[in-house]
């Protein structure tokens, strides 16, 4: 996932700060959920759930457009 895709997924999921920043840390900086949550001021559970949703939607979009984007 690149940054543009991340921003699109955040909009599609209607995610809000500070969770967006925490998920960005997890996905792009390989930060642990608890550390990302602590850094931005939300719960590790919120980061975990949101990260799963971001990655699932990314996977779904990639699968849907796999043949048409070639």
Secondary structure, DSSP 8 states (H G I E B T S, - for coil): --HHHHHHHHHHTT--TTHHHHHHHHHHH---HHHHHHHHTS-HHHHHHHHHHHHHHHHHHHHHHTTTT-
